[in-house]
Amino acid sequence: MRYISELHEGGRIQDVYLCKYKQSAVTKNGKNYETVTLQDRTGQLDAKIWDPTSDAIGEFEVLDYIYVAGTVSSFNGSLQASLKQVRKADPGEYIPADYLPVSKKNTRAMYQELLDFAGGVTNPYLSKLLKAFFIEDKEFISSFAKHSAAKTVHHSFVGGLLEHTVSVTHFAAFLADAYPIINRDLLITAALLHDIGKTKELSFFPMNEYTDDGQLLGHITIGAEMIHDKASQIEGFPELLETKLKHCILAHHGEYEFGSPKKPAIIEALALNLADNADAKLETMTEALENAGSEDWLGFNRFFDSNLRKTGDL
């Protein structure tokens, strides 16, 4: 098959893709059209069906595998397809594994990095807590390794949560080394656990949608609850230590407007916010650059509130 990452402006699209999203809309002139998001393992592509009543447009729903044919253009710095033909694909026309976006990094190697970080935590209570999650809880481990870190913004692929967690922990370790005032054990533990709530906030692929708990509580609150539940099973776990760790989780988005129930009040919470923000933004820009067309300027990106440009040759 021809993956989305191989498409280019001015080319044609003609293959089977997963329909991740579908929405009917109306133009300013009152003409009906449909917006569709196509997905394969390399990413997603926005597509439009400008004549949905055409005989060439068959019936299909979200999460159907669909054969599409049309042209590829550029809109606001991103590729967009105009679909002239659409039909549900037959089972023999596709391999489901080709349509799940996955981390480019080796899952086993990343998980070993995570375990190495956890193994370096010397506080006996934090060490037991990390073992309870990442060594003893097989159901959690399976979910954690397969989950994405977000629905759309960054690391929205199988293994994305693991990749993001390891990257954030690397940043955290650097900050702990650079600023000795930081309690390394607390920061590393918080970094490893900061997004565990996403295992319950988001459903598995190919849906990768918010669950009821995700909508009503959010991963920050869910994560703090998960930490409390595990810590309560460890005899003698200090109440203040649990509170400090949960504060890091509750404050890791930094600002109320970004979904944090609390702002950082201890230096480890501040360091975690910086590490999380750095990895999220760098990954978001990386994905934007990798999915860009041939032009140097990508156009306005609402996440960065700026027009983005490729660095290019120096």
Secondary structure in CASP SS format (residue, H / E / C, confidence):
PFRMAT SS
TARGET T0000
AUTHOR 0000-0000-0000
METHOD secondary structure of the structure
MODEL  1
M C 1.00
R C 1.00
Y C 1.00
I H 1.00
S H 1.00
E H 1.00
L C 1.00
H C 1.00
E C 1.00
G C 1.00
G C 1.00
R E 1.00
I E 1.00
Q E 1.00
D E 1.00
V E 1.00
Y E 1.00
L E 1.00
C E 1.00
K E 1.00
Y E 1.00
K E 1.00
Q E 1.00
S E 1.00
A E 1.00
V E 1.00
T C 1.00
K C 1.00
N C 1.00
G C 1.00
K C 1.00
N E 1.00
Y E 1.00
E E 1.00
T E 1.00
V E 1.00
T E 1.00
L E 1.00
Q E 1.00
D E 1.00
R C 1.00
T C 1.00
G E 1.00
Q E 1.00
L E 1.00
D E 1.00
A E 1.00
K E 1.00
I E 1.00
W C 1.00
D C 1.00
P C 1.00
T C 1.00
S C 1.00
D C 1.00
A C 1.00
I E 1.00
G C 1.00
E C 1.00
F C 1.00
E C 1.00
V C 1.00
L C 1.00
D C 1.00
Y E 1.00
I E 1.00
Y E 1.00
V E 1.00
A E 1.00
G E 1.00
T E 1.00
V E 1.00
S E 1.00
S E 1.00
F E 1.00
N C 1.00
G C 1.00
S E 1.00
L E 1.00
Q E 1.00
A E 1.00
S E 1.00
L E 1.00
K E 1.00
Q E 1.00
V E 1.00
R E 1.00
K E 1.00
A C 1.00
D C 1.00
P H 1.00
G H 1.00
E H 1.00
Y C 1.00
I C 1.00
P H 1.00
A H 1.00
D H 1.00
Y H 1.00
L C 1.00
P C 1.00
V E 1.00
S C 1.00
K C 1.00
K C 1.00
N C 1.00
T H 1.00
R H 1.00
A H 1.00
M H 1.00
Y H 1.00
Q H 1.00
E H 1.00
L H 1.00
L H 1.00
D H 1.00
F H 1.00
A H 1.00
G H 1.00
G C 1.00
V C 1.00
T C 1.00
N C 1.00
P H 1.00
Y H 1.00
L H 1.00
S H 1.00
K H 1.00
L H 1.00
L H 1.00
K H 1.00
A H 1.00
F H 1.00
F H 1.00
I H 1.00
E H 1.00
D C 1.00
K H 1.00
E H 1.00
F H 1.00
I H 1.00
S H 1.00
S H 1.00
F H 1.00
A H 1.00
K H 1.00
H C 1.00
S C 1.00
A C 1.00
A C 1.00
K C 1.00
T C 1.00
V C 1.00
H C 1.00
H C 1.00
S C 1.00
F C 1.00
V E 1.00
G C 1.00
G H 1.00
L H 1.00
L H 1.00
E H 1.00
H H 1.00
T H 1.00
V H 1.00
S H 1.00
V H 1.00
T H 1.00
H H 1.00
F H 1.00
A H 1.00
A H 1.00
F H 1.00
L H 1.00
A H 1.00
D H 1.00
A H 1.00
Y C 1.00
P C 1.00
I C 1.00
I C 1.00
N C 1.00
R H 1.00
D H 1.00
L H 1.00
L H 1.00
I H 1.00
T H 1.00
A H 1.00
A H 1.00
L H 1.00
L H 1.00
H C 1.00
D C 1.00
I C 1.00
G C 1.00
K H 1.00
T H 1.00
K H 1.00
E H 1.00
L E 1.00
S C 1.00
F C 1.00
F C 1.00
P C 1.00
M C 1.00
N C 1.00
E C 1.00
Y E 1.00
T C 1.00
D H 1.00
D H 1.00
G H 1.00
Q H 1.00
L H 1.00
L C 1.00
G C 1.00
H H 1.00
I H 1.00
T H 1.00
I H 1.00
G H 1.00
A H 1.00
E H 1.00
M H 1.00
I H 1.00
H H 1.00
D H 1.00
K H 1.00
A H 1.00
S C 1.00
Q C 1.00
I C 1.00
E C 1.00
G C 1.00
F C 1.00
P C 1.00
E H 1.00
L H 1.00
L H 1.00
E H 1.00
T H 1.00
K H 1.00
L H 1.00
K H 1.00
H H 1.00
C H 1.00
I H 1.00
L H 1.00
A C 1.00
H C 1.00
H C 1.00
G C 1.00
E C 1.00
Y H 1.00
E H 1.00
F H 1.00
G C 1.00
S C 1.00
P C 1.00
K C 1.00
K C 1.00
P C 1.00
A C 1.00
I C 1.00
I H 1.00
E H 1.00
A H 1.00
L H 1.00
A H 1.00
L H 1.00
N H 1.00
L H 1.00
A H 1.00
D H 1.00
N H 1.00
A H 1.00
D H 1.00
A H 1.00
K H 1.00
L H 1.00
E H 1.00
T H 1.00
M H 1.00
T H 1.00
E H 1.00
A H 1.00
L H 1.00
E H 1.00
N C 1.00
A E 1.00
G C 1.00
S C 1.00
E C 1.00
D C 1.00
W E 1.00
L E 1.00
G E 1.00
F E 1.00
N E 1.00
R C 1.00
F C 1.00
F C 1.00
D C 1.00
S E 1.00
N E 1.00
L E 1.00
R E 1.00
K C 1.00
T C 1.00
G C 1.00
D C 1.00
L C 1.00
END
